[in-house]
Amino acid sequence: MITREGNELVFGNLTNPGIVYEFIEILNSSLRNSDRNYILNFKHVKNAFPNVCVPIAGIIENLMVKGYQFEFHYLSDYLRNLSIKEPIRVKENKEIVQTSSLDKVWRFESADDIYLLIKSFVQELSQIIVCEKGVLEGFDWSINEVLDNVLQHSTKNFGYVMGQVHENSRHFVFCVYDTGQGIYTSLLQSDHVPKTPDEALKLAVSEGITRDKKIGQGNGLWGLHQIVLENTGQLNIISSSAAYNLTNKKVTVYPNQPQLPYDNGCIVDFQLDYSKEISVSKALGGYEPVNLKMESLEDHAGNIILNLKNKESGVGTRQSGEKIRNEIINLYKQSGKTITLDFSEISIISSSFADELIGKLVTEFGFYGFNNIFKLKNMKPDVQSIVQRSVAQRMIESFNGDKKNAG
């Protein structure tokens, strides 16, 4: 998968996680020969997955701090935007985080960075895909715990993360990496004292296992494991010389994996099927995380109010209508409550926005279902006229389509 020509490494792809192992093995052989200069050639790379890009980007940045040099050849626009060459620092790029958080390698360095990243991940996911009940809450809880683990236990004050949506398989995938001490070394400082790196990984996904109870209760990797298990998703944890894999509710542990001679680090790579409901309470043994976003949208009576004037995407494009439609369907699936769309201070909307948001909601839920779930308020006459026309056209189109199929 990686072809070596002297000090030039030609990558066949960035989608197979085996690439990471090959990269480490090549680096290990080169380090023994004191080679410090490399050319990385990406001329064959068309696509890239988080579980390859994140650790490779982190390893490269770590080695560059130690005096190694890397030249990047044939980086496509996609790979440049993804930032495999230089992970994007959250605190210096807050505007980018808030508008486009997925498909990029991020470097986080503080609790503030983590808060902003996760808020943006959840927001973007909720706008581009419709998730079944519990999926976004389960993801929110899990990614918080995993990123916090990096700051608390890795001995490094930074880490890397990237997320991506795979619509064909109805999964979203995230990978977190740090260049710290690794799980085995961390747990050697605890009361558990694992004998091997693979035993350390088995301990790490057990409830209540932590290096120091004063720092954490040991719920992070256990909770992530339980949520992935509940969803029949996939989880890979790679640290020191061991790898732990959970796929289709089956666990496999691999010892004796290649590792760098320093900075053992840890890769946490997981994917969730967003078309499968997750009972977060069941997965976490009865604990139900507080949905802060939901709370922020509720009025004093517990009703969900979405003020369209606050939506950064605006009310003028079909793309914006699609984002907001996905977002409110996700809100409904999470809460089961009625949702009010507040049109206050909006004097006009585009017909394409009205069709994408309201027209398609009426078609999807039916006229009766729509009126029971969604409420519209503070609509000016012009806005109301545009919405009514869009809904009528969409209903006629749907009716004619049903007639044609029936005939």
C-alpha positions as CSV (number, residue, x, y, z in Angstrom):
1,M,0.0,0.0,0.0
2,I,3.1,2.2,0.4
3,T,5.8,1.9,-2.2
4,R,9.2,3.0,-1.0
5,E,11.7,4.5,-3.5
6,G,14.7,5.6,-1.4
7,N,13.4,8.2,1.0
8,E,10.2,8.8,-1.1
9,L,7.1,7.1,0.1
10,V,4.3,6.7,-2.4
11,F,0.9,6.2,-0.8
12,G,-1.5,3.9,-2.6
13,N,-4.5,5.2,-0.6
14,L,-5.5,6.8,2.6
15,T,-8.5,4.6,3.2
16,N,-7.0,1.4,4.5
17,P,-6.0,1.5,8.2
18,G,-3.2,-0.9,7.4
19,I,-1.4,2.1,5.8
20,V,-0.7,3.4,9.4
21,Y,1.1,0.2,10.3
22,E,3.1,0.2,7.1
23,F,4.0,3.9,7.7
24,I,5.2,3.1,11.3
25,E,7.3,0.1,10.1
26,I,9.0,2.1,7.4
27,L,9.7,4.9,9.9
28,N,11.2,2.4,12.3
29,S,13.5,1.0,9.7
30,S,14.6,4.5,8.7
31,L,15.1,5.7,12.2
32,R,17.6,2.9,12.8
33,N,19.5,4.3,9.9
34,S,19.3,7.9,11.2
35,D,17.3,9.0,8.1
36,R,15.5,12.3,8.9
37,N,14.3,13.4,5.5
38,Y,11.3,12.0,3.7
39,I,9.2,12.7,0.6
40,L,5.5,11.8,0.9
41,N,3.9,11.2,-2.5
42,F,0.1,11.2,-2.7
43,K,-0.4,11.1,-6.5
44,H,-2.6,7.9,-6.2
45,V,-4.8,9.1,-3.4
46,K,-8.4,10.0,-4.3
47,N,-10.2,9.6,-0.9
48,A,-9.2,9.6,2.7
49,F,-10.6,8.2,6.0
50,P,-10.2,9.6,9.5
51,N,-8.6,6.4,10.9
52,V,-5.7,6.8,8.4
53,C,-5.4,10.6,8.2
54,V,-5.5,11.4,11.9
55,P,-2.7,9.2,13.2
56,I,-0.5,9.8,10.1
57,A,-0.9,13.6,10.5
58,G,-0.2,13.3,14.3
59,I,2.9,11.1,13.8
60,I,4.3,13.5,11.1
61,E,3.8,16.6,13.3
62,N,5.4,14.8,16.3
63,L,8.4,13.8,14.3
64,M,8.9,17.3,12.8
65,V,9.1,18.6,16.3
66,K,12.0,16.1,16.8
67,G,13.8,17.5,13.8
68,Y,12.6,15.2,11.0
69,Q,11.7,16.8,7.6
70,F,8.8,15.8,5.3
71,E,8.1,17.1,1.8
72,F,4.5,16.7,0.5
73,H,4.1,15.9,-3.2
74,Y,0.9,15.8,-5.3
75,L,-1.4,17.0,-2.5
76,S,-4.9,17.4,-4.1
77,D,-7.1,20.3,-3.1
78,Y,-9.1,17.8,-1.0
79,L,-6.1,16.7,1.0
80,R,-5.0,20.4,1.4
81,N,-8.4,21.3,2.8
82,L,-8.3,18.1,5.0
83,S,-5.0,19.4,6.4
84,I,-3.1,16.2,6.7
85,K,0.1,18.3,6.1
86,E,-0.6,20.6,9.1
87,P,-3.5,19.8,11.4
88,I,-5.7,22.9,12.0
89,R,-5.4,24.4,15.5
90,V,-8.9,25.0,16.9
91,K,-8.1,28.1,18.9
92,E,-6.7,29.9,15.9
93,N,-9.5,28.9,13.5
94,K,-12.7,29.2,15.4
95,E,-14.7,30.6,12.4
96,I,-13.7,27.5,10.3
97,V,-14.7,25.2,13.1
98,Q,-18.2,26.7,13.4
99,T,-18.9,26.6,9.7
100,S,-17.1,23.4,8.5
101,S,-15.9,21.0,11.2
102,L,-16.1,17.6,9.3
103,D,-13.5,16.2,6.9
104,K,-10.6,18.1,8.5
105,V,-7.9,17.0,10.9
106,W,-8.1,19.2,14.0
107,R,-5.5,19.8,16.8
108,F,-7.2,20.5,20.1
109,E,-5.3,21.8,23.1
110,S,-7.9,22.8,25.8
111,A,-11.3,22.2,27.2
112,D,-12.5,25.2,25.3
113,D,-11.3,23.7,22.1
114,I,-13.1,20.5,22.9
115,Y,-16.4,22.3,23.6
116,L,-16.3,24.2,20.4
117,L,-15.4,21.2,18.3
118,I,-18.1,19.0,19.7
119,K,-20.7,21.7,19.5
120,S,-19.8,22.1,15.8
121,F,-19.6,18.3,15.1
122,V,-23.1,17.8,16.5
123,Q,-24.6,20.8,14.7
124,E,-23.1,19.8,11.4
125,L,-24.2,16.2,11.7
126,S,-27.7,17.2,12.6
127,Q,-27.9,19.4,9.5
128,I,-26.6,17.0,6.9
129,I,-28.1,13.7,8.0
130,V,-31.2,12.5,9.9
131,C,-30.2,10.3,12.8
132,E,-32.4,7.9,14.7
133,K,-33.3,8.5,18.3
134,G,-30.3,8.5,20.7
135,V,-27.6,8.5,18.1
136,L,-26.6,12.2,18.4
137,E,-26.8,12.0,22.2
138,G,-24.7,8.9,22.3
139,F,-22.1,10.5,20.0
140,D,-22.1,13.7,22.0
141,W,-21.4,11.9,25.2
142,S,-18.8,9.6,23.7
143,I,-16.7,12.1,21.9
144,N,-16.7,14.4,24.9
145,E,-15.3,11.5,27.1
146,V,-12.7,10.4,24.5
147,L,-11.3,13.9,23.9
148,D,-11.2,14.7,27.6
149,N,-9.3,11.5,28.2
150,V,-6.5,12.8,25.9
151,L,-6.0,15.9,28.1
152,Q,-6.4,14.1,31.3
153,H,-4.4,10.9,30.8
154,S,-2.0,11.1,27.8
155,T,0.6,13.3,29.5
156,K,0.3,15.6,26.4
157,N,-1.8,18.7,26.4
158,F,-3.1,18.2,22.9
159,G,-4.6,15.6,20.5
160,Y,-6.0,15.2,17.0
161,V,-9.5,14.4,15.7
162,M,-11.4,14.1,12.5
163,G,-15.0,13.1,11.6
164,Q,-16.7,12.1,8.4
165,V,-20.1,11.0,7.1
166,H,-20.5,7.9,4.9
167,E,-24.0,8.3,3.5
168,N,-23.9,5.1,1.4
169,S,-23.4,2.9,4.4
170,R,-25.4,5.3,6.7
171,H,-22.5,5.6,9.2
172,F,-20.5,8.5,10.5
173,V,-16.9,7.8,11.6
174,F,-14.6,9.6,14.0
175,C,-10.9,9.1,14.9
176,V,-9.0,10.5,17.9
177,Y,-5.3,10.3,18.2
178,D,-2.6,11.5,20.7
179,T,1.1,11.0,20.9
180,G,1.2,10.5,24.6
181,Q,2.2,7.7,27.0
182,G,-0.5,5.2,25.8
183,I,-3.0,3.2,27.8
184,Y,-0.6,0.5,29.0
185,T,1.9,3.0,30.5
186,S,-1.0,5.0,32.0
187,L,-2.6,2.0,33.7
188,L,0.8,0.8,35.0
189,Q,0.5,3.8,37.3
190,S,-2.8,2.6,38.7
191,D,-3.9,-0.2,41.1
192,H,-4.6,-2.5,38.1
193,V,-1.1,-3.0,36.7
194,P,-1.7,-4.8,33.5
195,K,0.9,-7.4,32.5
196,T,0.8,-6.6,28.7
197,P,-0.5,-3.8,26.4
198,D,-3.3,-6.1,25.1
199,E,-4.5,-6.7,28.7
200,A,-4.4,-3.0,29.3
201,L,-6.8,-2.4,26.4
202,K,-9.2,-5.1,27.8
203,L,-9.1,-3.3,31.1
204,A,-9.6,0.1,29.5
205,V,-13.0,-0.8,28.2
206,S,-14.2,-2.2,31.5
207,E,-16.4,-0.1,33.8
208,G,-14.6,1.9,36.5
209,I,-11.0,1.3,35.3
210,T,-8.9,4.5,35.4
211,R,-5.4,5.6,36.2
212,D,-6.5,7.9,39.0
213,K,-10.0,8.0,40.6
214,K,-9.3,11.6,41.6
215,I,-9.1,12.5,37.9
216,G,-11.8,10.3,36.4
217,Q,-14.2,7.5,37.2
218,G,-13.2,5.2,34.3
219,N,-16.4,5.6,32.3
220,G,-15.0,7.1,29.1
221,L,-13.9,4.1,27.0
222,W,-16.3,1.8,28.8
223,G,-19.2,4.1,27.9
224,L,-18.0,4.5,24.3
225,H,-17.7,0.7,24.1
226,Q,-21.3,0.2,25.4
227,I,-22.8,2.8,23.0
228,V,-21.0,1.2,20.0
229,L,-22.1,-2.2,21.2
230,E,-25.7,-1.0,21.5
231,N,-25.6,0.4,18.0
232,T,-23.8,-2.6,16.5
233,G,-21.2,-0.2,15.3
234,Q,-17.5,-0.6,15.2
235,L,-14.7,0.4,17.6
236,N,-10.9,0.2,17.3
237,I,-8.5,1.1,20.0
238,I,-4.8,0.9,19.2
239,S,-2.1,1.8,21.8
240,S,1.5,0.7,22.4
241,S,1.8,-2.7,20.7
242,A,-1.8,-3.8,20.9
243,A,-5.1,-3.3,19.1
244,Y,-8.7,-3.9,20.3
245,N,-11.5,-4.4,17.8
246,L,-15.3,-4.5,18.3
247,T,-17.2,-5.3,15.1
248,N,-20.8,-6.7,15.0
249,K,-20.7,-7.2,18.8
250,K,-17.6,-9.5,18.5
251,V,-14.3,-8.6,20.2
252,T,-10.9,-9.4,18.8
253,V,-7.6,-8.4,20.4
254,Y,-4.4,-8.2,18.5
255,P,-1.0,-8.2,20.3
256,N,2.4,-7.4,18.8
257,Q,1.5,-4.5,16.6
258,P,4.2,-2.2,15.2
259,Q,4.9,0.9,17.2
260,L,7.3,3.8,17.2
261,P,10.1,3.5,19.8
262,Y,8.8,6.5,21.7
263,D,5.5,8.3,22.3
264,N,3.3,5.2,22.3
265,G,0.2,7.2,21.8
266,C,-3.4,6.0,21.3
267,I,-5.8,5.8,18.4
268,V,-9.6,5.6,19.2
269,D,-11.5,5.0,16.0
270,F,-15.3,4.4,16.0
271,Q,-18.3,4.5,13.7
272,L,-22.0,4.6,14.5
273,D,-24.9,3.5,12.2
274,Y,-27.1,6.6,12.3
275,S,-30.1,4.6,11.0
276,K,-30.2,2.5,14.1
277,E,-31.7,3.8,17.4
278,I,-29.5,3.9,20.5
279,S,-30.9,3.7,24.0
280,V,-28.2,5.8,25.8
281,S,-29.7,5.0,29.2
282,K,-29.5,1.3,28.5
283,A,-26.0,1.5,27.2
284,L,-24.8,3.5,30.2
285,G,-26.5,1.4,32.8
286,G,-29.4,3.7,33.5
287,Y,-27.5,7.0,33.2
288,E,-29.3,9.5,30.9
289,P,-27.0,12.4,29.8
290,V,-28.4,15.9,29.9
291,N,-29.1,17.2,26.4
292,L,-27.8,20.8,26.8
293,K,-28.7,21.8,23.2
294,M,-32.3,20.6,23.7
295,E,-32.6,22.5,27.0
296,S,-31.3,25.7,25.3
297,L,-34.2,25.5,22.8
298,E,-37.0,24.9,25.3
299,D,-39.2,27.6,26.7
300,H,-40.4,27.7,30.3
301,A,-43.2,25.2,29.5
302,G,-40.7,22.7,27.9
303,N,-41.7,23.4,24.3
304,I,-39.0,23.5,21.6
305,I,-38.7,26.8,19.8
306,L,-36.5,27.2,16.8
307,N,-36.0,30.9,15.9
308,L,-35.2,31.0,12.1
309,K,-33.7,34.5,12.4
310,N,-30.8,32.9,14.4
311,K,-29.9,30.4,11.7
312,E,-26.6,31.4,10.1
313,S,-27.4,29.7,6.8
314,G,-30.3,32.1,6.3
315,V,-33.7,31.6,4.7
316,G,-32.9,32.2,1.0
317,T,-31.5,29.0,-0.4
318,R,-32.6,25.4,-0.9
319,Q,-29.4,24.2,0.8
320,S,-30.3,26.2,4.0
321,G,-33.8,24.7,3.9
322,E,-32.4,21.2,3.8
323,K,-30.0,21.8,6.7
324,I,-32.8,23.2,8.9
325,R,-35.2,20.5,7.9
326,N,-32.7,17.8,8.9
327,E,-32.0,19.6,12.1
328,I,-35.6,19.8,13.2
329,I,-36.3,16.2,12.3
330,N,-33.4,15.2,14.5
331,L,-34.8,17.4,17.3
332,Y,-38.1,15.6,16.9
333,K,-36.5,12.2,16.9
334,Q,-34.5,13.0,20.0
335,S,-37.3,14.6,22.0
336,G,-40.6,13.4,20.6
337,K,-42.0,16.9,21.4
338,T,-43.8,19.4,19.1
339,I,-41.4,21.9,17.5
340,T,-42.4,25.6,16.8
341,L,-40.7,27.4,14.0
342,D,-40.6,31.1,14.8
343,F,-40.5,33.4,11.8
344,S,-40.1,36.6,13.9
345,E,-38.3,39.4,12.1
346,I,-38.2,37.5,8.8
347,S,-39.8,39.7,6.1
348,I,-39.3,37.4,3.1
349,I,-38.1,33.8,2.3
350,S,-37.3,32.2,-1.0
351,S,-39.7,29.7,-2.6
352,S,-36.9,27.1,-2.8
353,F,-36.3,27.5,1.0
354,A,-40.0,27.2,1.7
355,D,-40.3,24.1,-0.4
356,E,-37.2,22.4,1.0
357,L,-38.1,23.1,4.6
358,I,-41.9,23.2,4.9
359,G,-43.1,21.5,1.7
360,K,-40.9,18.4,2.1
361,L,-41.8,18.2,5.8
362,V,-45.5,18.1,4.9
363,T,-44.8,15.4,2.3
364,E,-42.7,13.3,4.7
365,F,-45.0,13.5,7.7
366,G,-48.3,13.9,5.9
367,F,-50.6,16.9,6.4
368,Y,-52.2,15.6,9.6
369,G,-48.8,14.5,11.1
370,F,-47.2,17.8,10.2
371,N,-49.9,19.8,11.9
372,N,-49.5,17.7,15.1
373,I,-45.7,17.9,15.3
374,F,-44.7,21.3,13.8
375,K,-46.1,24.7,14.6
376,L,-45.5,27.9,12.6
377,K,-45.8,31.3,14.2
378,N,-45.1,35.0,13.6
379,M,-45.3,34.6,9.8
380,K,-45.7,37.8,7.9
381,P,-48.4,37.7,5.1
382,D,-45.8,37.6,2.3
383,V,-43.9,34.7,4.0
384,Q,-47.2,32.9,4.7
385,S,-48.2,33.2,1.0
386,I,-44.9,31.8,-0.2
387,V,-45.2,28.8,2.2
388,Q,-48.7,28.1,1.3
389,R,-47.9,28.1,-2.4
390,S,-44.8,25.8,-1.9
391,V,-46.9,23.4,0.2
392,A,-49.7,23.3,-2.3
393,Q,-47.2,22.6,-5.2
394,R,-45.5,19.9,-3.2
395,M,-48.7,18.2,-2.2
396,I,-50.0,18.2,-5.8
397,E,-46.7,16.7,-7.0
398,S,-46.9,14.0,-4.3
399,F,-50.5,13.3,-5.2
400,N,-49.8,13.0,-8.9
401,G,-46.8,10.8,-8.2
402,D,-48.9,8.4,-6.1
403,K,-51.6,8.3,-8.8
404,K,-49.0,7.5,-11.5
405,N,-47.5,4.7,-9.3
406,A,-51.0,3.3,-8.6
407,G,-51.8,3.3,-12.3
